[in-house]
Amino acid sequence: MYEFTSESVSSGHPDKIADKISDAVATYLIDKNINHRAAVETLVTTNMVTLAGEYKSDKFDKEHIESIVRNIVKDLGYEQDGFHWDHLKVYNELHGQSPDIAMGTDDFGAGDQGLMFGYACDETPNYMPSAIYYSHEILKALQTARENGADWLGPDSKSQVTFNYDSVGKPIDIKTVVCSTQHSHELSIEEVRDRVMDIILPVVKDKVDLLHTEWLINPTGRFVIGGPDGDTGLTGRKIIVDTYGGYAPHGGGAFSGKDCTKVDRSAAYMTRYLAKNIVASGKAKNATVQLSYAIGVKEPTSLYVYADGEVRKEFADYFMDNIDLTPKGIIDRFKLFDLDLTTTTNYGHFGKEDMPWEQVDIF
């Protein structure tokens, strides 16, 4: 027996606001042009958004970029005194891409060195680990409730789920659910907890033991001031939320704001694709895949596959022989330059069935 915990954050969490702004600005700069590049970083704090990073694009309109920023903040529901789409200051410090970096990426070599991991398991319908799957589902339920009229909910929230596993690694049930959400000031903490329970219990009811599961809803009490007024947000700080909830290794690179010559992003999508195809084909119950790259070099420097407790060289050899693992090969297979990057930002980059790297078509 053992326990494992993962967390998720809502689309209105400060770090996720930063991620979505970065993805939206990158999408605008790329404009479906395979010769464009973007690496956009965002900082959000009290009534301020700052953009930094580089780009190579024939589209760079500061006023339009500012409108992108404000529209995202508005769509997320931020009309609070400390963070309001119409009142915040926007500082745009983006600059042109370094020609030294361009030399390596113009010919679709890897945009940087690095290592990327992908993972899949048969615990859930979308081949994701249980704890991160249900952490995401809890926050999706809160967002749906908010969009459907529960205006007492604020946009900023977090969840955390601890699963009990048996001795052979099969998930049994949920030991603990933690959920903290921003809310309107007129509600008592007791009212908030009762209302949140009504929303999230249906999501996890098949996995909880009503006699033994521990529920910690807004455990510190009231949560009225939130978002960037309560905590600064930065692009790339939620890489574990974006991936597998800590259940698998992580290479360390963030995704949001980057065009897909950056293998931090594109190769992470490929490793998930390879791992999921192994598990979905029934060849293993779980699989971890690692790729690594050198800046400016097209072919990966290594490929590693670990499935059902052992290294599986036969899978690695098959993928090397049959799948184009160059950055351009990955981009073409998944049509990544046609992608609206903001569709990936929230509730994980993996497990969304409409994403091209989630298709099952190798074996």
Disulfide bonds with the S-S distance in Angstrom:
none
